[in-house]
Amino acid sequence: MLFLGAPSIYLSIKAPKYIPKTAIYSLIASVPAILVVDYIGQKTSQWVIPASISSIRLFGVTQIEQLLWAFFNFYAVVIFYKYFLDNYCSKRLVGKRWLELLYIGILLAVPFALFLVIKPEVLNIPYFYFYFGLVLIGIPAVLELFKHPRLVSKFLKTAAYFYYLSLVFEVTALRLNCCWEFPSKQFIGWIYIAQVRFPLEELLFWIMLFALAILAVYEKFDENEI
């Protein structure tokens, strides 16, 4: 709430016209993804979250904070982008392509649910952070930049702000030992900074590229914006 919720609320107050569309996109895009990704990530010990404000564990693993983190991460990125860099606000709230995004989320969730029930060992994916980060974050971010070069400047300005915010968030969380840990050895490398360490994947895919990927998906499926 400090790093993502507060900026989201502030910008929502400043520009309420962006709230409905940003909230719908954030909900559709974040919830199915975080349920799948966080379950596999925690089960494979790519990251673990030792404490929670609630005893609720979705699928016996995912803390309720993860849903809030995912939603506000998407929401903060998009509303920052809309408020500061892309002020266009269409009258159409939801287009047909938003349904495509919803269907993709369902297609992601259904096989996950089947494996979870029938053969959960399939979800034990070595180096999961690297592979999911490459496919779901790295590739979409890069492809969208090449596809829409006019958006590069706006995307990079947004990514620069969230690089700083996410890095401070990361170091603060690890220094206070209050949010997440990285017990696995299945990482491609480590970053050492301010007396903490975290995986190279964390730097590449969350701190550096995640905001770009969020905007790439937003622009791809929002036909009113391109």
LORO-11910 format. One record per residue (C-alpha): residue number from 0; residue in three letters; x, y, z. Coordinates in pm, 1 decimal. Each point is the difference from the previous one (the first is absolute). Example, Ala and Ser with C-alpha at 12.3 -4.5 7.8 and 13.67 -1.06 7.14 Angstrom:
<nodes>
   i  aa        u        v        w
   0 Ala   1230.0   -450.0    780.0
   1 Ser    137.0    344.0    -66.0
</nodes>
This chain:
<nodes>
   i  aa        u        v        w
   0 Met      0.0      0.0      0.0
   1 Leu    288.9    238.7     68.4
   2 Phe    185.8    -49.0   -327.8
   3 Leu   -286.4    -85.9   -236.7
   4 Gly   -329.9     77.4    170.9
   5 Ala     77.6    356.0    105.9
   6 Pro    114.0    118.5   -346.8
   7 Ser   -299.9   -175.0   -156.0
   8 Ile   -244.7    171.2    234.4
   9 Tyr    165.0    340.1    -44.5
  10 Leu    -10.8    -14.1   -381.0
  11 Ser   -356.3   -134.9     10.0
  12 Ile   -105.3    305.9    198.1
  13 Lys    183.7    228.1   -242.4
  14 Ala   -147.5   -166.4   -310.4
  15 Pro   -317.1   -198.6     81.1
  16 Lys    -90.9    -34.0   -368.7
  17 Tyr    269.7   -266.3    -35.9
  18 Ile   -119.8   -213.5    292.1
  19 Pro   -262.3   -229.1   -164.9
  20 Lys    206.4   -113.6   -295.8
  21 Thr    321.7    -29.7    198.8
  22 Ala   -171.7   -201.9    272.6
  23 Ile   -168.7   -237.5   -245.1
  24 Tyr    322.8    -63.4   -187.6
  25 Ser    195.5    -50.8    321.4
  26 Leu   -254.4   -249.4    130.9
  27 Ile    -22.0   -201.4   -322.3
  28 Ala    373.8     -5.2    -63.2
  29 Ser    134.9    -48.1    351.2
  30 Val   -221.6   -245.7    186.9
  31 Pro     21.5   -311.0   -225.3
  32 Ala    372.1     57.5    -53.9
  33 Ile     93.4     42.8    365.8
  34 Leu   -199.6   -305.0    109.2
  35 Val    193.6   -222.1   -239.5
  36 Val    340.8    165.2     24.4
  37 Asp      6.2     41.5    376.8
  38 Tyr   -112.4   -355.4     67.9
  39 Ile    274.9   -149.0   -215.9
  40 Gly    257.1    253.2    120.1
  41 Gln    -61.8    -73.9    367.0
  42 Lys    -35.5   -376.2    -43.4
  43 Thr    337.0    -11.0   -175.9
  44 Ser    150.1    235.5    262.6
  45 Gln     90.6    258.3   -262.9
  46 Trp   -139.1    236.5    259.7
  47 Val   -186.6    -49.3    326.4
  48 Ile   -203.5    237.2    212.9
  49 Pro     38.9   -111.0    361.9
  50 Ala   -253.8    234.8    161.9
  51 Ser   -344.5    131.2    -87.5
  52 Ile   -269.7    225.9    138.5
  53 Ser   -247.9   -285.3    -53.0
  54 Ser    -13.9   -376.6     41.3
  55 Ile   -165.6    -30.4   -341.1
  56 Arg    212.0   -192.1   -251.2
  57 Leu   -137.0    -40.2   -351.1
  58 Phe     67.7   -356.5   -115.4
  59 Gly    167.3    -39.8    336.5
  60 Val    293.7    219.4   -107.2
  61 Thr    -73.5    354.1   -122.6
  62 Gln    -50.6    275.2    258.3
  63 Ile   -274.2    255.5    -41.7
  64 Glu    264.5    275.0    -21.6
  65 Gln    116.5   -144.3   -329.5
  66 Leu   -331.9     85.9   -162.0
  67 Leu     25.6    356.5    130.0
  68 Trp    364.6     27.3   -107.3
  69 Ala    -78.7   -120.1   -351.5
  70 Phe   -306.3    220.3    -44.1
  71 Phe    167.9    315.9    126.6
  72 Asn    316.2    -69.3   -198.9
  73 Phe   -200.6     -5.5   -322.1
  74 Tyr   -222.4    286.6    109.9
  75 Ala    285.4    226.7    109.2
  76 Val    189.2    -49.9   -327.1
  77 Val   -298.2     68.2   -225.5
  78 Ile   -140.0    299.9    186.3
  79 Phe    349.3    154.6     20.4
  80 Tyr     33.7    -50.6   -375.9
  81 Lys   -343.9    145.7    -73.4
  82 Tyr     30.8    298.6    232.6
  83 Phe    349.8    114.0    -92.7
  84 Leu     62.8   -124.9   -352.7
  85 Asp   -312.8   -109.9   -186.5
  86 Asn   -294.4    220.7     89.8
  87 Tyr   -244.2   -140.2   -255.7
  88 Cys   -312.8   -145.3    161.7
  89 Ser   -244.4   -176.9   -230.4
  90 Lys   -372.0     -9.3     67.4
  91 Arg    -12.1   -375.1    -52.0
  92 Leu     66.9   -171.8    330.5
  93 Val     63.6   -354.7   -122.5
  94 Gly     72.6   -110.1   -355.8
  95 Lys    -26.1   -340.7   -160.7
  96 Arg    371.5    -62.2     36.7
  97 Trp    -29.9     26.1    376.1
  98 Leu   -206.6   -317.1    -17.1
  99 Glu    290.8   -161.6   -183.7
 100 Leu    223.3     89.6    292.3
 101 Leu   -253.2   -153.4    238.1
 102 Tyr     -9.5   -318.6   -209.5
 103 Ile    379.7    -21.1      8.3
 104 Gly    -14.2     24.0    378.2
 105 Ile   -253.8   -282.5      9.3
 106 Leu    211.3   -210.2   -236.6
 107 Leu    292.8     52.6    235.2
 108 Ala   -201.7    -91.2    308.5
 109 Val   -180.5   -311.5   -130.1
 110 Pro    310.0   -215.8    -75.3
 111 Phe    150.5    117.2    328.6
 112 Ala   -310.0   -113.4    189.3
 113 Leu     -2.4   -335.3   -179.0
 114 Phe    366.0    -67.0     75.6
 115 Leu    -53.6    113.6    356.8
 116 Val   -271.0   -260.8     48.9
 117 Ile    120.9   -284.5   -219.3
 118 Lys    379.3     21.0    -15.9
 119 Pro    145.9    279.2    218.9
 120 Glu    358.1   -118.2    -49.6
 121 Val    -15.7    141.2   -355.0
 122 Leu     -4.4    345.5    157.0
 123 Asn    340.8    -56.1    158.8
 124 Ile    185.4    191.7   -271.3
 125 Pro    377.6     46.4     38.2
 126 Tyr    119.4    360.2    -37.4
 127 Phe   -362.7    107.6    -14.4
 128 Tyr     69.4    369.5     64.4
 129 Phe    231.5     23.8   -299.5
 130 Tyr   -232.4   -179.6   -242.9
 131 Phe   -322.8    169.3    103.0
 132 Gly    175.2    338.3     10.3
 133 Leu    140.0    -47.7   -347.8
 134 Val   -328.9   -115.7   -155.5
 135 Leu   -255.8    213.2    184.6
 136 Ile    202.2    314.9     70.5
 137 Gly    315.7     30.8   -210.6
 138 Ile   -130.6   -103.9   -341.9
 139 Pro   -329.1    199.5     11.3
 140 Ala    183.5    313.1    112.3
 141 Val    260.8    -17.0   -277.1
 142 Leu   -241.6    -97.9   -278.6
 143 Glu   -241.1    281.6     76.9
 144 Leu    280.9    255.9     -9.2
 145 Phe    101.7   -118.5   -345.9
 146 Lys   -360.2    -13.9   -116.7
 147 His    -86.6    351.1    118.2
 148 Pro    317.4    210.9     -2.0
 149 Arg   -199.1    318.3     64.6
 150 Leu    -73.9   -134.5    348.3
 151 Val    364.7    -61.4     91.4
 152 Ser     57.2    338.2    161.9
 153 Lys   -317.4    -20.3    211.6
 154 Phe     68.7   -359.0     98.6
 155 Leu    359.3     67.9    101.2
 156 Lys    -92.8    304.8    207.4
 157 Thr   -253.7   -209.7    188.8
 158 Ala    247.5   -285.3     39.0
 159 Ala    265.2    238.6    135.7
 160 Tyr   -228.2    114.7    281.3
 161 Phe   -105.5   -353.7     90.3
 162 Tyr    358.8   -122.3    -17.8
 163 Tyr     84.6    241.9    279.0
 164 Leu   -318.4    -73.3    197.4
 165 Ser     33.2   -379.0    -30.9
 166 Leu    368.9      1.1     91.4
 167 Val    -69.1    201.5    315.3
 168 Phe   -292.9   -231.9     76.1
 169 Glu    222.6   -306.3    -47.2
 170 Val    281.6    121.8    221.5
 171 Thr   -238.6    123.7    269.5
 172 Ala   -191.0   -329.5      9.1
 173 Leu    316.3   -209.4     22.7
 174 Arg    170.7    226.4    255.7
 175 Leu   -307.8    -15.3    224.2
 176 Asn    -45.0   -372.8    -68.5
 177 Cys   -373.0     65.0    -17.0
 178 Cys   -125.4   -111.1   -340.5
 179 Trp    178.7   -264.8   -205.1
 180 Glu    307.4   -222.9     -6.2
 181 Phe    184.7   -189.0   -275.1
 182 Pro    108.1   -337.7    144.4
 183 Ser     45.3   -184.0   -331.2
 184 Lys    332.6    -41.0   -178.8
 185 Gln   -168.2    -20.8   -340.3
 186 Phe     84.0    349.7   -118.2
 187 Ile    227.4    118.2   -279.5
 188 Gly    183.8    237.7    234.3
 189 Trp    -15.7    229.4    301.1
 190 Ile     -2.6    376.1     58.3
 191 Tyr    167.4    138.6    313.7
 192 Ile    -98.6    350.5    108.8
 193 Ala    -48.7    186.2    330.5
 194 Gln     85.7   -308.6    206.0
 195 Val   -264.8   -218.5   -163.1
 196 Arg     -1.3   -240.1   -290.7
 197 Phe   -268.6   -101.1   -244.1
 198 Pro    -10.7   -201.8   -324.0
 199 Leu    108.3    146.5   -330.3
 200 Glu   -343.8   -102.1   -129.4
 201 Glu   -155.3    237.8    253.0
 202 Leu    203.6    288.0   -138.7
 203 Leu    -67.0    -85.4   -363.1
 204 Phe   -363.0   -100.4      1.3
 205 Trp   -162.7    187.1    287.4
 206 Ile    213.3    306.8     66.5
 207 Met    101.5     77.5   -359.5
 208 Leu   -254.3   -152.1   -240.0
 209 Phe   -326.0    -55.7    185.3
 210 Ala   -136.5    351.2    -57.4
 211 Leu     83.9    -29.0   -371.0
 212 Ala   -182.5   -333.1    -21.9
 213 Ile   -307.1    137.5    177.3
 214 Leu    -20.2    288.8   -246.9
 215 Ala     72.3   -227.0   -295.2
 216 Val   -296.1   -221.2     84.6
 217 Tyr   -218.1    303.6     73.7
 218 Glu     71.2    159.7   -336.8
 219 Lys    -30.5   -327.9   -189.2
 220 Phe   -349.7    -79.2    122.8
 221 Asp   -140.7    350.5     27.5
 222 Glu    -93.5     68.3   -361.0
 223 Asn   -102.8    353.8     89.8
 224 Glu    354.6     95.8     89.4
 225 Ile    201.3   -102.0   -306.0
</nodes>
